[in-house]
Amino acid sequence: MRKSLTLSWRFLTSKLHRPLPLNRRESQQLLTRLNDSFNRNLDRQYPQSLGDSDHSPDHHIKSLLKSPLFAKQRPQHVSTRAIGATQNVPVLRDMMFAVEEPVEYLKQQVAAGTANMDTAKLALDSQMKKALVSASLDPKECMKVAEIGSLVVNWLWSSGQYERMDFIKDRLFTARLMPFLVAEGQYKPVWEWLQRSCNRISPMKEALLSYPKSIGVMLKALLRSEVTYGQGLESAIQLFVTYNKSMRFSSHISNVVAQRISAAAGAYLMWEFASQGASANLGDRAIDDLELSIDHWATGHMVAPYQALIDLSHPRAPNASRALKWISVIEASDGHVAKGNRPGNVRIGLKTVEVLLAQGSTKEAARVMKVLQILFAAEVGSNKEMPNSNQSEEEATLRSLNLLLST
C-alpha cells in the first residue's frame, strides 16, 4: 500500500514539475525553444522593418536598462497633512515638484510604481509650459532635450499598457504626448499604435464611434505636432498620405470607419493649408496629394467645398471657379447642403470674395457676399439692410463690399 502511494506521488509530481533534460539532445531542444520564444517576443515588441538597425537583442536589453524602474529613487515629497488624499491625486508638495521638475517627478513616480495616466498628463503638461517659456532654448529644442516623450513610452512598455493599448482611449493623454514624440523624432511607436489600434477594431467597435474617433484624435495630434514642432505642413501631408495608403490596404476595417478616423485630421490639414497660404511654400506634389486624399476622408457634400478650398488657397495660382460653382449649389438649395458645416462654408465664401477682389472681379465678389448675408446672416453677423432696387448696380456693389469689410 505504501509503495503504491509513493508511486502515485511520483507520478503526480512528474506531471506538475517536468524533470530536467537527461541528455545533450534534450538540452539542445530546450535551448532552441527558449531562443525561439525570445525572438518571438522581440519581434512583437520591436517589429522589424527594412533597414531597421534597432531590431536587435542589444537594443532590447538597452531599452530594459533605460526603464525608470532601475533608476535610483529619491525621497518622496509626501505631505502628512494631506488627509483624505488618494493615490491618484498628488498632494500639494508633489504638485509643486511636478510643475518645477516634471521629468524628475515622472521618473520618481515610475520608479515607485505609482505612475498613472494622471501623473503622466501632469508631467507632460508641465514640461510643455516650461518649453514654451524657456529663455535659453526654442520650444522644440527644449522638448527634444527633455526626452519626456521617450520616458513615457518606456513607462507604457514596462507597465504593460503598450501591449494592451488602453491609453488610446485617453484622448487628452495622446494629444499631450504627440508633440514631444515628434520633437524627439520618435515616430516609430506612433505608427505602431495607429496600425495596431486599427487592427483591433472589431465589428462591435465599429458600431461604437468613440473608439475610431480616439484613433482619429491621435492621428490629428500627430499631424498638428508635425506642423508645429516637426518638419512643417508639407511633411504632415506626406504622413497623412502614407497613413491613408496603409488604411486602403487594410482588411480589418471598412471604408466608413476609415473615413471616421481620418476626417478630423484631413479637415485640419485643409484649413491649415488655407490659413498658411503662400507662406506654406508647398510644392505642387504636396498640393496634389492633399487634394487626392479628400475622397478618402470627406463624405457627401463635403467633397466639393474642400476641393474648392484647394483652388482658392493655391499659393501660386488661386482660382475661384469651383468655389463659385459650390456657392451656386448652396444658393439653389437655400443653404440646405451647407447645414452640416455652416462656419466652414462661410469661411470658404469669404475666401472666395478675397480671391475675386484680388483678381478685380468686384461684381462677382459682391454677389457672393449677398449670398452669405442672406443664407448665413447669423454666422457673418450681418443684420444690416440689404441694398434696394433704387440703388445703381455700382452703388449696390460698393455697399455690399462695405458690409463685408465691416463684419
C-alpha positions in Angstrom: 0.0 0.0 0.0 2.8 2.4 1.0 4.6 1.5 -2.2 1.6 2.3 -4.4 1.2 5.7 -2.6 4.9 6.5 -3.3 4.4 5.7 -7.0 1.3 7.8 -7.2 3.1 10.7 -5.6 6.0 10.4 -8.0 3.5 10.2 -10.9 1.7 13.4 -9.8 4.8 15.4 -9.1 6.2 14.4 -12.5 3.0 15.9 -14.1 3.4 19.2 -12.1 7.2 19.5 -12.4 8.8 18.1 -15.5 12.2 16.5 -14.9 15.3 18.3 -16.2 16.7 17.2 -19.6 18.6 14.0 -19.2 20.9 14.2 -22.2 22.6 16.6 -24.6 19.9 16.3 -27.2 17.1 17.3 -24.9 19.2 20.2 -23.5 19.7 21.5 -27.1 15.9 21.2 -27.8 15.1 23.3 -24.7 17.7 25.9 -25.6 16.2 26.2 -29.1 12.7 26.6 -27.7 13.9 29.4 -25.4 15.7 31.2 -28.2 12.5 30.9 -30.4 10.4 32.3 -27.6 12.8 35.2 -27.0 12.9 36.1 -30.8 9.1 36.0 -31.0 8.8 38.4 -28.1 11.5 40.6 -29.6 9.6 40.7 -32.9 6.4 41.6 -31.1 7.9 44.5 -29.1 10.2 45.7 -31.8 8.7 45.0 -35.2 11.4 44.7 -37.9 11.3 47.0 -40.9 13.6 47.4 -43.9 16.9 48.9 -42.8 15.9 48.9 -39.2 19.0 48.8 -37.1 17.1 49.0 -33.8 15.8 45.4 -34.2 18.4 43.6 -32.1 18.8 41.9 -28.7 21.2 44.6 -27.8 18.6 47.3 -28.4 16.1 45.2 -26.4 18.4 45.0 -23.4 19.2 48.7 -23.5 15.5 49.6 -23.5 15.1 47.5 -20.4 18.0 49.1 -18.6 16.6 52.6 -19.5 13.4 51.9 -17.6 12.9 54.3 -14.7 12.2 51.2 -12.6 16.0 50.8 -12.4 16.6 54.5 -11.5 17.8 55.5 -8.1 14.8 56.6 -6.1 14.9 60.0 -4.3 12.9 60.7 -1.1 9.3 61.2 -2.0 7.7 64.6 -1.2 4.7 63.4 0.8 2.6 65.7 3.0 1.4 64.1 6.2 -1.3 66.7 6.4 -3.0 65.6 3.2 -5.7 63.7 5.0 -8.1 62.0 2.6 -5.7 62.4 -0.4 -6.0 59.4 -2.7 -3.2 57.7 -4.6 -4.3 59.3 -7.9 -4.3 62.9 -6.5 -0.9 64.4 -5.9 -0.5 66.3 -2.6 0.5 69.9 -2.8 4.2 69.4 -2.5 4.2 66.7 -5.1 2.2 69.1 -7.4 4.8 71.8 -6.9 7.6 69.4 -7.7 5.8 68.2 -10.8 5.4 71.7 -12.1 9.1 72.7 -11.3 10.8 69.4 -12.3 8.3 67.4 -14.4 10.8 64.9 -15.8 12.2 64.0 -12.4 8.7 63.9 -11.0 7.6 61.4 -13.5 10.8 59.3 -13.1 10.1 59.1 -9.4 6.5 58.1 -9.9 7.5 55.4 -12.3 10.3 54.0 -10.1 7.9 53.9 -7.1 5.3 52.1 -9.2 2.7 54.9 -8.6 2.7 56.4 -12.1 -0.6 56.5 -13.9 -2.3 58.5 -16.6 -3.0 61.5 -14.4 0.7 61.8 -13.3 1.8 61.4 -16.9 -0.5 64.1 -18.2 0.5 66.4 -15.4 4.2 65.9 -16.2 3.7 66.4 -19.9 1.6 69.5 -19.4 4.2 71.0 -17.0 7.1 70.2 -19.4 5.2 71.8 -22.3 4.7 75.0 -20.3 8.4 75.0 -19.4 9.4 74.6 -23.0 7.1 77.5 -24.1 8.6 79.9 -21.6 12.2 78.8 -21.9 14.6 81.7 -22.4 17.6 79.7 -23.5 16.1 77.3 -26.0 13.3 77.4 -28.5 10.3 75.2 -27.6 11.1 72.4 -30.0 14.7 72.1 -28.8 13.7 72.3 -25.1 11.1 69.5 -25.7 13.7 67.4 -27.5 16.3 67.7 -24.8 13.9 66.8 -22.0 13.2 63.4 -23.6 10.0 63.1 -21.6 8.3 61.5 -24.6 10.7 58.6 -24.6 10.3 58.3 -20.8 6.5 58.0 -21.2 6.9 55.4 -23.9 9.2 53.3 -21.8 6.8 53.6 -18.9 3.9 52.4 -21.1 6.0 49.4 -22.2 7.3 48.4 -18.7 3.8 48.7 -17.2 2.2 46.6 -19.9 0.0 49.4 -21.3 2.0 49.4 -24.5 0.7 45.9 -25.2 -2.9 46.5 -24.0 -3.3 49.8 -25.9 -5.8 51.1 -23.3 -4.3 54.5 -23.3 -5.6 55.1 -26.9 -9.0 55.9 -25.4 -7.5 58.7 -23.2 -7.6 61.4 -25.9 -6.1 64.1 -23.7 -3.1 61.9 -22.9 -2.3 61.2 -26.6 -2.8 64.8 -27.5 -0.2 65.9 -24.9 2.2 63.1 -25.7 2.4 63.6 -29.5 4.3 67.0 -29.6 7.1 65.5 -27.5 7.4 62.4 -29.6 7.5 64.5 -32.8 10.1 66.8 -31.3 12.3 63.8 -30.4 11.8 62.2 -33.8 10.0 59.2 -32.1 7.6 58.3 -34.9 8.0 54.5 -34.7 5.8 53.9 -31.6 3.1 56.2 -33.0 2.9 54.3 -36.3 2.7 51.1 -34.4 -0.1 52.4 -32.2 -2.0 53.6 -35.2 -1.6 50.3 -37.0 -2.4 48.1 -34.0 -5.3 50.1 -32.9 -6.9 49.8 -36.3 -6.2 46.1 -36.4 -8.1 45.8 -33.1 -11.3 47.3 -34.4 -13.9 44.6 -34.3 -17.4 44.8 -35.9 -18.7 45.6 -32.4 -16.3 48.5 -32.0 -17.2 49.8 -35.5 -20.7 50.5 -34.1 -19.1 52.4 -31.2 -18.0 55.7 -32.7 -15.8 56.5 -29.7 -13.0 54.1 -30.5 -12.4 55.1 -34.1 -12.7 58.7 -33.0 -10.0 58.2 -30.4 -7.7 56.9 -33.1 -8.6 59.9 -35.2 -7.7 62.2 -32.3 -4.3 60.6 -32.1 -3.7 61.0 -35.8 -4.8 64.6 -35.8 -2.5 65.3 -32.8 0.4 63.7 -34.7 -0.2 65.9 -37.8 -0.7 69.1 -35.7 2.5 68.3 -33.8 4.4 67.8 -37.1 3.2 71.2 -38.4 4.2 73.0 -35.2 7.2 71.1 -33.8 8.3 68.8 -36.7 9.2 69.4 -40.4 6.1 71.6 -41.2 2.9 71.3 -43.2 4.4 69.5 -46.3 5.8 66.8 -44.1 2.4 66.5 -42.3 0.7 66.0 -45.6 3.1 63.2 -46.5 2.5 61.5 -43.2 -1.3 61.7 -43.8 -1.0 60.3 -47.3 1.1 57.4 -46.1 -1.4 56.6 -43.4 -4.3 56.7 -45.8 -2.5 54.3 -48.1 -1.9 51.8 -45.3 -5.6 52.1 -44.4 -6.7 51.3 -48.0 -4.7 48.1 -48.0 -6.0 47.0 -44.5 -8.6 44.3 -44.4 -9.5 44.9 -40.8 -11.7 48.0 -41.2 -14.4 49.2 -43.5 -14.2 52.3 -45.7 -16.8 54.0 -43.4 -14.6 53.5 -40.3 -11.5 54.6 -42.2 -13.3 57.9 -43.1 -14.3 58.4 -39.4 -10.7 58.0 -38.3 -9.2 60.3 -41.0 -11.9 63.0 -41.2 -10.8 65.3 -38.4 -7.1 65.1 -39.5 -7.9 65.7 -43.1 -10.0 68.8 -42.3 -7.3 70.1 -40.1 -4.7 69.9 -42.9 -7.1 71.6 -45.3 -7.7 74.6 -43.1 -4.1 74.8 -42.1 -3.2 74.9 -45.8 -5.8 77.7 -46.3 -4.5 79.7 -43.4 -0.8 79.5 -44.3 -1.4 80.2 -48.0 1.7 81.2 -49.8 3.8 81.2 -46.6 3.5 77.4 -46.5 5.7 77.2 -49.6 4.2 73.9 -50.6 5.3 72.1 -53.8 2.7 71.1 -56.4 3.2 67.4 -55.5 2.1 68.1 -51.9 -0.9 70.1 -53.0 -2.0 67.4 -55.5 -1.6 64.7 -52.7 -3.7 66.7 -50.4 -6.5 67.1 -53.0 -6.4 63.4 -53.9 -6.8 62.5 -50.2 -10.1 64.3 -50.0 -12.1 61.3 -51.4 -10.7 59.1 -48.7 -11.9 61.1 -45.7 -14.6 63.6 -46.8 -18.1 62.4 -47.4 -21.2 63.6 -49.3 -21.5 67.3 -49.8 -18.1 68.0 -48.1 -16.0 66.8 -51.0 -16.9 69.8 -53.3 -16.2 72.6 -50.8 -12.8 71.1 -49.8 -11.8 70.8 -53.5 -12.8 74.4 -53.9 -10.7 75.4 -50.9 -7.7 73.8 -52.5 -8.1 76.0 -55.6 -8.7 79.1 -53.5 -5.6 78.6 -51.3 -3.2 77.7 -54.1 0.0 79.7 -53.3 0.8 80.5 -56.9 -2.4 80.3 -58.9 -5.5 80.8 -56.8 -8.7 80.0 -58.6 -12.4 80.7 -57.6 -14.2 78.7 -60.3 -15.0 75.6 -58.3 -15.8 77.8 -55.3 -18.4 79.8 -57.3 -20.0 76.6 -58.5 -20.3 75.4 -54.9 -21.8 78.7 -53.8 -24.3 78.4 -56.6 -25.2 74.9 -55.2 -25.7 76.4 -51.7 -27.8 79.2 -53.1 -30.0 76.8 -55.1 -30.6 74.6 -52.1 -31.4 77.6 -49.9 -28.4 76.7 -47.7 -29.6 73.2 -47.0 -26.5 71.4 -48.3 -24.3 73.6 -46.1 -26.1 72.8 -42.8 -23.5 70.2 -41.8 -20.7 72.7 -41.7 -22.1 76.3 -41.8 -19.0 78.0 -40.3 -16.7 76.2 -42.8 -18.8 77.1 -45.8 -18.9 80.8 -44.6 -15.0 80.7 -44.5 -15.0 79.3 -48.0 -17.3 82.1 -49.1 -15.2 84.8 -47.5 -12.0 83.2 -49.1 -13.8 83.3 -52.4 -14.6 87.0 -52.0 -10.9 87.6 -51.1 -9.7 85.9 -54.3 -12.2 87.6 -56.5 -11.3 91.0 -55.2 -7.6 90.3 -55.7 -8.4 89.4 -59.3 -10.5 92.6 -59.8 -13.9 90.7 -60.0 -15.7 93.2 -57.8 -19.3 92.5 -59.0 -18.8 88.7 -58.6 -17.4 89.3 -55.1 -20.5 91.4 -54.2 -22.8 88.6 -55.4 -21.1 86.1 -53.2 -21.3 88.5 -50.3 -25.0 88.9 -50.9 -25.5 85.1 -50.7 -23.6 84.9 -47.5 -25.6 87.8 -46.0 -28.9 86.1 -46.9 -28.1 82.4 -46.1 -25.6 82.9 -43.3 -26.7 86.1 -41.6 -26.0 84.8 -38.1 -22.5 83.5 -38.9 -21.3 86.7 -40.7 -23.1 88.9 -38.0 -24.9 90.9 -40.7 -28.4 92.1 -39.9 -27.9 95.3 -41.8 -30.3 96.3 -44.6 -29.5 94.9 -47.9 -29.1 97.3 -51.0 -32.5 98.2 -52.5 -33.6 98.2 -56.1 -33.4 102.0 -56.3 -29.7 102.0 -55.9 -27.5 101.7 -59.0 -25.6 98.5 -59.6 -22.4 100.2 -58.8 -23.7 101.6 -55.5 -25.1 98.2 -54.5 -21.8 96.6 -55.2 -19.9 99.1 -53.1 -22.4 98.8 -50.3 -22.2 95.0 -50.2 -18.4 95.1 -50.0 -18.5 97.7 -47.3 -20.8 95.5 -45.3 -18.4 92.6 -45.8 -15.4 94.7 -44.6 -17.4 95.9 -41.6 -18.4 92.5 -40.3 
